[in-house]
Amino acid sequence: MGDNTDDSATLRDSPKQFGHAAYGSNVPFFYTRYGSPVDLVGLYHGAACFLVSNGPSLLNLDLELLKRPGVMTMSLNNGAATLLQRGITPDFWICVDQPSRFVRQVWLNPGIQKFIPMAAFDKDLWDNEEWKPLADTLKIKYPRDCPNVLGFRRNDKFAAHRFFTEASFNWGCHQKWGGCRTVLLPAIRIPYMLGFRRLYLLGVDLHMTAESCYHFEEGRTKGAVNGNESTYRRIVKEYGPGIRAAADKLGYSIYNCNPASGLTCFEHKPFAEAIEAEAGLCGPTAKVGTAGMYIEWAKKHGTTRQQALEMTGAVPKAATAPVDTKSEVQK
């Protein structure tokens, strides 16, 4: 879908720099419940994000590694439940479907920044614990009533050449262009807009059976499995390669941490290796060296760490050994 056929019915091409964080575009991408624009573009410039998708392979990973300082995560749909049950609060979360499909533990958690379609702000929520409308149990009716929720606008036609630069977020194609919508697409683009320049895909299996659907508890009918498999095929054949080509031009590196994933267009990188590379940027955390940091910039240059510690009084000044003049004369 990388041509401009019938683009007049959806979105026209944008200038090359449109939406590119490096150009400081002031076009709004995210909105509060009141419709006020929120400028988040480039906020995490140069950092890395781990995108936790919902394939069963996620359970083969040591998820405790996601707790390391400096590791930022985005989850999607009900996959956040797997992280929350392990004491991991994802930094970001995204959905594109009806909000009533997703658990209240996400909606009510103020520590999770939630990205949802603008059209979902006024859709009813469901209490997965009490099995009633959330309005009946906690008097919270809509996503707009929940903390830390931001809206984005969607479009219905995938075109790889403008995927990262258009003014709204593509989630696949409308039926008139072959269908196959997926939350994975905006989940890949939003970290780029936030400034992340390395994205690691976890649990992106792109294969489903009735017996093995997700890494969280849920069943799928035969029709639902077939529908997902159809979408997966289009991701593998068209969406993924197109996004890879566009991302390469923008310096956005996307890695797949699942060696058995059907999405082979992205370079594979082992999960533990990715964690070590990204968490290592923050340095060791068992003991963080702080002493001596409060001396002025000019004084830091030309001094050793020991001298810096002495200058701040963190350690006593080293005693100067007395000169043995007698010995020097005898020599």
C-alpha positions in Angstrom: 0.0 0.0 0.0 3.0 2.3 -0.5 1.4 4.3 -3.4 -0.9 7.3 -3.4 -3.9 5.6 -5.0 -7.1 7.1 -3.6 -5.2 9.0 -0.9 -7.6 11.9 -1.3 -10.1 9.8 0.7 -7.8 9.5 3.7 -4.5 11.3 4.2 -2.3 13.1 1.7 1.5 12.9 1.7 3.1 15.0 4.4 6.4 16.9 3.9 9.4 14.8 4.5 10.1 16.5 7.9 6.4 16.4 9.1 6.2 14.7 12.4 9.9 14.1 12.6 11.1 14.8 16.2 14.3 16.3 14.9 12.5 19.1 13.2 10.5 20.2 16.2 7.1 19.8 14.5 4.4 21.5 16.5 1.5 19.5 15.0 -0.4 17.9 17.9 -0.2 14.1 18.2 -1.6 13.4 21.7 -4.5 14.9 23.5 -6.0 15.0 27.0 -9.5 14.0 27.9 -10.5 17.7 27.3 -9.0 17.8 23.8 -6.0 19.8 24.8 -2.8 18.9 22.9 0.1 17.5 24.9 3.6 17.8 23.4 5.5 14.6 24.1 7.5 14.5 20.8 11.1 13.7 21.5 10.8 13.6 25.3 12.8 10.4 25.5 15.3 11.3 22.8 17.9 8.7 22.1 16.7 6.1 24.6 15.4 2.5 24.2 12.0 1.0 24.8 11.0 -2.7 25.2 7.6 -3.3 23.6 5.9 -6.2 25.3 3.5 -7.8 22.9 1.2 -10.7 23.8 2.6 -13.9 22.2 3.2 -16.9 24.5 6.9 -16.8 23.9 7.1 -14.0 26.5 6.9 -16.5 29.3 10.2 -18.0 28.1 12.0 -14.8 29.1 13.3 -13.8 32.5 10.9 -10.9 33.0 12.7 -9.9 36.2 15.2 -8.2 33.9 12.6 -5.6 33.0 12.9 -4.3 36.6 16.5 -3.1 36.0 16.9 0.7 36.4 16.7 2.5 33.0 14.6 -0.2 31.3 11.4 1.3 29.9 8.5 -0.8 28.7 5.3 -0.4 26.7 2.6 -3.1 26.9 -0.5 -3.5 24.9 -4.1 -4.8 25.5 -4.4 -7.3 28.4 -0.8 -8.3 28.2 -0.1 -5.7 30.9 -1.6 -8.2 33.3 1.3 -10.5 33.0 3.7 -7.7 33.9 1.6 -6.4 36.8 1.3 -9.8 38.3 5.1 -10.0 38.5 5.5 -6.6 40.1 6.4 -4.8 36.8 4.5 -1.6 36.0 4.8 -0.8 32.3 5.7 2.8 31.6 3.3 3.0 28.7 0.3 1.1 27.4 -1.7 1.2 24.2 -5.0 -0.1 22.8 -7.0 0.4 19.7 -10.1 -1.6 20.4 -13.1 -1.1 22.6 -11.9 -0.2 26.1 -14.3 -2.6 27.7 -12.0 -5.4 26.6 -9.2 -4.4 28.9 -8.7 -4.9 32.7 -9.3 -2.3 35.3 -5.8 -2.8 36.8 -4.5 -0.9 33.7 -7.2 1.8 33.6 -6.9 2.7 37.3 -3.1 2.6 37.5 -1.8 6.2 37.5 1.8 5.0 37.0 0.9 3.8 33.5 0.7 6.4 30.7 -2.1 5.1 28.5 -2.5 5.9 24.8 -5.9 5.3 23.3 -7.8 6.4 20.2 -9.6 9.7 20.7 -12.9 7.9 19.9 -12.4 5.6 22.9 -12.5 8.4 25.6 -16.3 8.0 26.0 -16.7 4.2 25.7 -17.8 2.2 28.7 -15.4 0.3 30.9 -15.9 -3.2 32.3 -14.9 -4.4 35.8 -13.0 -7.7 35.1 -13.0 -8.6 38.9 -16.7 -7.9 39.7 -17.9 -8.7 36.2 -20.1 -5.6 36.0 -19.8 -2.2 34.4 -17.0 -0.3 36.2 -19.5 2.5 36.7 -21.5 0.2 38.9 -18.6 -0.9 41.1 -16.3 2.1 41.3 -18.3 4.9 39.7 -15.8 5.1 36.9 -17.6 5.0 33.6 -15.2 6.0 30.8 -11.4 6.1 30.0 -11.7 9.9 30.4 -12.4 9.3 34.1 -9.1 7.4 34.5 -5.7 8.8 35.4 -2.9 9.4 32.9 -4.8 8.7 29.7 -3.9 10.4 26.4 -5.7 10.2 23.1 -4.4 9.9 19.5 -6.0 10.0 16.1 -6.1 6.9 13.8 -6.1 6.5 10.1 -7.2 3.5 8.0 -4.8 3.1 5.2 -1.3 1.8 5.6 1.4 3.4 3.5 5.0 2.6 4.6 6.6 5.7 3.0 4.6 8.0 5.4 4.0 5.7 8.3 6.3 7.6 10.7 5.6 11.1 9.4 1.8 11.3 9.0 -0.3 13.4 11.3 -2.3 10.4 12.7 -1.4 6.9 13.6 -2.1 4.0 11.3 -3.4 0.8 12.7 -3.6 -1.2 9.5 -6.1 -1.1 6.7 -9.9 -0.6 6.4 -11.8 -3.4 4.7 -11.8 -1.5 1.4 -8.0 -1.9 1.4 -8.0 -5.5 2.5 -8.5 -5.1 6.2 -6.1 -6.4 8.8 -5.9 -3.9 11.7 -3.5 -4.3 14.6 -2.4 -2.5 17.7 1.2 -3.5 16.9 1.5 -0.7 14.3 0.8 2.3 16.5 2.7 0.5 19.3 5.8 0.6 17.0 5.3 4.3 16.0 4.5 5.9 19.3 7.9 5.1 20.9 9.5 6.7 17.9 7.4 9.9 18.3 8.3 9.9 22.0 12.0 10.1 21.0 13.0 6.4 21.5 15.5 5.3 18.9 15.9 1.7 19.7 12.8 -0.6 20.1 13.0 -4.2 21.3 10.1 -6.5 20.4 9.1 -9.1 23.1 6.4 -11.7 22.5 5.9 -10.8 18.9 5.3 -14.4 17.8 2.7 -13.8 15.0 1.4 -17.3 15.3 -1.8 -18.4 17.2 -3.7 -21.6 17.8 -6.8 -22.2 19.8 -4.6 -24.0 22.4 -1.9 -21.3 22.5 -3.2 -17.7 22.2 -1.5 -15.3 24.6 0.8 -15.2 27.6 -2.3 -14.3 29.7 -5.5 -16.2 30.3 -7.9 -15.9 27.4 -9.6 -18.1 24.9 -10.2 -17.5 21.2 -12.8 -19.0 18.9 -11.7 -20.7 15.6 -13.0 -17.6 13.7 -10.9 -15.3 15.9 -7.8 -17.4 15.5 -8.2 -17.4 11.7 -8.7 -13.6 11.7 -5.6 -13.1 13.7 -3.6 -15.4 11.5 -4.8 -13.4 8.5 -3.5 -10.2 10.1 -0.2 -11.8 11.0 0.3 -12.9 7.4 -0.1 -9.3 6.3 2.2 -8.0 9.0 4.9 -10.5 7.9 4.4 -9.8 4.2 3.7 -6.1 4.0 3.5 -4.1 7.2 6.7 -5.3 8.8 9.0 -5.0 5.8 7.6 -1.6 4.9 8.0 -0.3 8.4 11.6 -1.7 8.5 12.5 0.2 5.3 11.0 3.5 6.6 12.6 3.1 10.1 16.0 2.5 8.6 15.8 5.8 6.8 15.0 7.6 10.1 17.7 5.9 12.2 15.1 4.0 14.3 16.5 0.6 15.1 13.9 -2.1 15.7 15.0 -5.5 17.0 13.0 -8.7 17.5 14.0 -10.6 20.7 12.2 -13.8 19.7 14.3 -16.0 17.4 11.2 -18.1 16.5 9.1 -15.1 15.6 7.3 -15.0 12.2 8.4 -11.4 11.9 11.9 -11.9 10.5 12.3 -8.6 8.8 13.7 -7.1 12.0 17.2 -8.1 13.2 17.2 -10.6 16.0 18.8 -9.6 19.3 18.7 -11.9 22.4 16.6 -10.4 25.2 19.3 -10.7 27.9 21.9 -9.1 25.6 19.5 -6.2 24.9 18.8 -5.6 28.6 22.5 -5.6 29.4 23.2 -3.1 26.6 20.5 -0.7 27.6 20.5 -1.0 31.4 24.3 -0.8 31.2 24.1 2.7 29.9 23.0 3.8 33.4 26.1 2.2 34.8 26.2 -0.1 37.9 23.5 0.5 40.5 24.7 -1.7 43.4 26.9 1.1 44.5 26.5 4.5 42.8 29.5 6.8 43.1 28.3 10.2 44.3 31.1 11.5 46.5 33.1 14.4 44.9 30.4 15.3 42.3 29.5 18.6 44.0 32.8 20.3 43.2 32.7 22.8 40.4 33.2 21.8 36.8 36.6 23.7 36.5 37.9 22.0 39.6 37.0 18.5 38.4 39.4 18.8 35.5 42.9 17.9 36.4 42.0 16.2 39.6 41.9 12.5 40.5 38.8 11.0 42.2 40.8 10.8 45.4 41.6 14.5 45.2 38.0 15.3 44.5 36.9 13.4 47.6 39.5 15.3 49.7 38.3 18.6 48.3 34.7 18.0 49.4 35.7 16.6 52.7 34.3 13.2 51.9 37.6 11.7 53.0 40.4 13.2 55.1 43.3 14.6 53.2 46.2 12.2 52.8 49.1 12.9 55.1 52.3 14.1 53.4 55.2 11.8 54.3 58.0 13.8 56.0 61.2 14.1 54.1 64.2 12.2 55.7 66.9 14.9 55.1 69.5 12.9 56.9 69.1 10.0 54.6 69.2 12.3 51.6 72.6 13.7 52.8 74.0 10.3 53.4 73.1 9.3 49.8 
